[in-house]
Amino acid sequence: MKTPAGHNWPRLRAALSWMLWPSLYGLGLLGAGLAFASPAPLLGFNLAYMSLALVIAVIERWMPHEPQWLMDDGETRCNLAHTLLTKGSAQLAAALAASFPVALAAVAQPSLRVSIGVWPTHWPLVVQVVIALVVVELGLYVAHRSAHEWPLLWRFHALHHSVRRLWVLNTGRFHVIDSAFKAVLGQIPLYLLGAPLAVFAWVGAVTAVTGLLTHCNIELRTGWLDRVFSTPALHRWHHSRVLEEGNRNYGENIVLWDLLFGTYLRPRHRPPVDIGIDGHVETGFLAQLMQPLTAEGVRQIMGTSPVHRGQ
């Protein structure tokens, strides 16, 4: 895609690089708010989410962070399929109220309310959402860090890190078992504490919007926001092939727990262009789903299979 001509473009691009992250973040949350206030909130949110993804995809072509990441890697269909499976499954579970966290909470909540107390439903919703994000993030942090440090979980999470470029469609590239594990650890505490549905909806919206932005290939400058939010600048380091860099910045939405547990990383120099893993992940949606479930598939993912060692 051609960029605007003229000597003012570099100056305009620099200004936009500072403005775009908060603007896109706000746009995403505005879309979520309008969706939640509509007669069909789930449909409305999906439309808002896809619209934001499309806007980001267009801007990626216009002012990319890394031009070589614009090249097709042959994984677009798989990325879309994994996104539909993981996000579709989560939405179906929420709509049917049949997910494991809900079932557990239905049994545990009544007794826990007596001993722990009731979620502060009388507080402003925005305050409840902030509290919920802190609670959820701890579960997500534990799940994410465990997925990097435990081989039993890495076999599933490696799919997300196997990409050789970052762009908006990588956002939903997760093995469904990996996504389910994170959802359980992230959401159960809220269910047990008695958080209302609106809080869950907004936490989900914030996570969805943040995910699109952390994986985008847009030249963005976020400055002090890197000390609060999970931003593209931080997440690009998380996708580094170097373990000392990749095993950092586990936060999904905020970096509080990274700061507290010493896994925050924000060097001043540019994040790596060469991303991915040393192991081998299959091509093809069904093959990627099945690979972590077989002994040879796990060896390939771990990079210990004689067939794919060194690739």
N, C-alpha and C positions, 0 to 999 in steps of 0.2 A: 504494500500500500504506500502511495506517495505521501510525503510529509509536506506541510506548507513551505513554500519557497520564501526566500527573503532573508536578510541579515538579522531580522528580529526573531526568527524561529528558535535559535539556541536559548535566547533569553526567555521566551515564552515557554519553552520546554522545561527549563529549570524551574520556573514559577509553577507550572502544572505539576511537576514532580513533587512539590511540597503540598499542593492542594488536593491531589487526586485521592490519596488514601482516606482522609477524613470525609471527603465529599462522597466517595463511593460507599464508605461505611455508613454514613448518614442516609444515603439513598436507599441502601439495602434495608435498614431498620425502618425507614419511612414506608417502604413497600410492605414490610411485615406488619406494621401497624395498621395500614389500610386494609390489608388482607384479614387481619384478626377482627376488624370491625365490620367486615362484610358478611352477608348471609352464608357464604361458602368459604370459610377461613382456610381450609386445607387447600382447596383449589386455588384460591387467591394467593396463598403463600407460594405454591409451586410456580404460578405464573410470575410472581415477583422475583423468585429465585432464578428462574430461567432467563428473565429479562436482564437481571443484573449480570448473569454469566455472559449473555450475549454482548452487553455493553463492554464488559471487561475484555472479551475476545477481540472486539473491534479495536479497542485502545491498544491492546498488545501488538497488533499489526502496525499501529501508528507510531508508538514510542516504546519499543521493547527495551527491557533491561538487558537482555542478551540476544542479539540478532540471530545467532546460530540456533537458538531454541525455537525459532519459528519454523525450522525445517521439520517436515513430517517424519515421525518415528515409527509409523505403522501401527500404533497402539490406540488410535482414536476410538475405534469400535469397541475394543476391550475396555477402555476407560469409561465409555458410555454404558456398557453392559454392567460393569461393576457398580457404577453409580446408581443405575436403575434398580439393581438387586439390593444393594445395601440400604439406600434411602427408601426405596419402595417397601422393603421388609419392615423398616422401622416405622414408617407411616401406617402400614397395615396393622402392625402390632398396637400402635397407639390408638388407631381408630376402633379396633376390636377390644381394646383394653385387656389383651391376653398375653402381654409380654411377661417374662419371668419376674422382673422387678415389681410389676403391679401385683402379681399373684402373691409374692412374698410380703409385700406391704399390706395387702388385704388381711393377712394373718397377724403380722407383727405390729402394724400401726396402732390398733386400739390399746394394746398393753403399753406400748412405748409412750403414747401420749400422756399416760398417767404419770410415768416416772420422769420423762424428759420435758414435757411441756408441749404446748401447741405452737406451730409455726406462726410467726407474727403477721397474720393476715390483715391486721388493722393498720399496719405500716403502709406507707406509699408503695405502689407496685414497683416503681423504679428501684427503691431501696431493697425490696424483697429480691428483685432480680440480681442486684449486685451481690447480695449475700449468697444467693443460690449459685452464682457463677464461682464464687470462692469455694463453696462446698463441692460443687461438681468438678471444678478444676483439680481438686486434690485427688479425687477418684480417677480422673482422666490422666493426671500426671503419673500416678502409680501404675495404671494400665499401660500407658505409653512407654514409660521407662522399663517396666517389666518385659514388654514386647521386644525391647532392644537388648536386654541383658540375659533373658532366659531363652535358650534355643528352642524350647517347646513352643514358645509364643512367637519367636522371630520367624519361624517357618511360615507363619501366616502374614506377619507384618512386612516381610521382605518384599512382597508384591508391590506395596506402595513405594518402596524405596528403589525398586528396580528400574524406574524410568531414567532416561538419559537427558531429559529436559523437563523444566518446570513450566507449566502453563495452566490456564484455568480448568481444563478438563482433567487434570491430575487430581483435583480435589476429592472426587469420590472413588478413586482407584484404591479400594481396600478389599481384602478378602472378607467375606461375610462373617466368618468366625472371628476375625480380628475386630470388626465393627461391633459385633454382639458383645464381646468381652469388654470393650470400652464402655458400651452403653450400660451394661450391668454395674460396673464399678462406679460409673459417673452418676447414674440416676437413682440407684437404690437408696443412698442417704437422704435424698430429697423426699422420696416416697415415705421413708420411715419417719422423717420429721414432719410430715403432713403438709408439704408445700402444695398450694392449689394448682389447678390445671393451667391457669394463666402464666404462672411462673415457669412451668415446664415449657410452655409454648415460646415464651420469650428467650429462655436459655437456648432452646433449639434454634431459634431465629438468629441469635447472636453467633452461635457456633457455626451455622451455615454460612452466614455472611463473612465471618472472619476466615473460614476455610477457603472461600473463593479468593479472598485477597492474599492470604499467605502463600498460595500457590501460583499467583498470577505472574506473568512475565512482562511486567510494566516497570518502567524506570520510576521508582518512587523513593522519596526521601521522607523519613518519618521522625528523625531527631529524637527528642525526649520521649516520644510515644513508645520507642523501643523498650523503655524501662517499665512500661505498664502493660502494653498489649503484645500479643504474638503478631509480629509484622512480617512482611516478605523478607526484609533484611535479616531477620533472625532465622526464619525458617529455611532460607537458602543454605545457611550453615548447617542446619540439621540434616540436610540431604547430601552433605559432603561424603565422599568415599573414605575420607580419613576418619577413623573411629573416634579420635580425640576431639574432632569437630562435630561429627554426626551424632554422637551420644551426648548431645546438649540440646537446650531449647525444646523441652518436651511440651511446654504449655500449648493448649489448643486455642485459648482466647486471651488469657493473661499470663504474665510471666512471674507472678508472685511466688509460686512454689519452686520455680527454677532458681530464683534469687535466694530463697531460704535454704534450699538443699544444695546449692553450689553447682548447678548445672547450666547456669546462664552463660552465654557466650556472645560477645559482640565486638570482634576485632575491628579496627579502623579500616583495614584494607578490604578490597573487594572480595565477596564470597566466591567460591570456586565455580568454574564453568563445568568442569568434569564431575558429574554427579552419578550416583548409581550404587551398585553393590558388586562385590567380587564374585559372588555366586551367580548361578544361572537360573533365571525364571523363564518358564515356557512362554511361547507366543500362543495366542488363542484363548478365548474366555474360559471354555470348559477345562482345557488343560491347566490353566492357572488355578482354577478352583480345586482340581484334583491333586495337583502336584504336592502340596504339603501333607497329603494323606497317605503317601506311599514312601517306603524307605528310600528308594532310589531318588524320588523327587526331593526328599529332604536333603540327601547328600548333594544333589545339584544346587539347591538353594544355599547350602552352607559352603559350597565351593570345594567339597571333598570328593566329588565323584570323578573317577579317572577320565570319564568321557568329556567333562566340561571344565576340568581343572585348568586354571590359567587363562580361561577365556574372558 
